[in-house]
């Protein structure tokens, strides 16, 4: 590739209801269409200390097509319909305008229900599916307290979104990228105000909570890669586990990060890039670093891991297998080493690897 700085081309298309949708194309390789995340501004993102590495690294091996959701960024702001069908129409319009007959489809965050529905309606257009910090239904499994918290977040947006002071917006920034530098946090504080009005942020968020593609998961028949940060505070890791367990051809990659957006310099970032790069290759072969567990682990290690996945603690595992707790701990350390896992989230990641279809 040339050493010159990569450029993006910003274009516009019309959604079925007439809304103008801005989309951008950059990079070189097989097409990768991204079902947009919550906050975006095609131009503001391009020089971002939060998103720049994501865009540049993916563009090294893929032709990346991304767009600003209706009401956001460079797309039309004077829209009131933020429902699932309208958002699917936006994705359909961008897919047609970009001019690729088939493409890999990446669902980022709240783009999950849109991408799932699109893929079931247009299976001939989708070559493979990628989910990044995403879900099939935002409200799936939420408790009454968690739903009340979502309402509180809506009130925070109404009160503080448009204020010059970023205090209220910092709440969302801290949830999305708790491991960020102050520069990165300030940029995401600013993005919130630049990307969308407070009125639209509230309305769109209410509609996203209603978007539900859960019933369509069994119908998906594509090679599928699910990438999710183990410590994600915006969208729980359980969402990623659920997707991987519910889609027939899905494989889960647990990212050792607390950030909803994995940042440049984190150990999880090169893993993310390598997994997506290999998944995008024409033969569609999974990364050789993810092999069948029964080829990696002994029978006893598999027994231990199955009990971990079932929610047993070390004492309970020891009792069920007639082992000492110290022996269970040793088996777990061996498992983590063979799976390339370390740190406080290794237990969760190992269980996720077992539950994900291979």
Secondary structure, 3 states (H helix, E strand, C coil): CCCCCCCCEEEEEECCCCCEEEEEEEECCEEEEEECCCCCCHHHHHCCCCCHHHHHHHHCCEEEEEECCCCCCCCCCCCCCCCHHHHHHHHHHHHHHHCCCCEEEEEEHHHHHHHHHHHHHCCCCEEEEEEECCCCECCCCCCHHHHHHHHHHHHHHHHHCCCCCCHHHHHHHHHHCCCCCHHHHHHHHHHHHHHCCHHHHHHHHHHHHHCECHHHHHHCCCEEEEEEECCCCCCCHHHHHHHHHHCCCEEEEEECCCCCCCCCCCHHHHHHHHHHHHHHCCCCCCCCCCCCHHHHCCHHHHHHHHHHHCCCCHHHHHHHHCCCHHHHHHHHHHHHHHHCCCCCCHHHHHHHHHHCCC
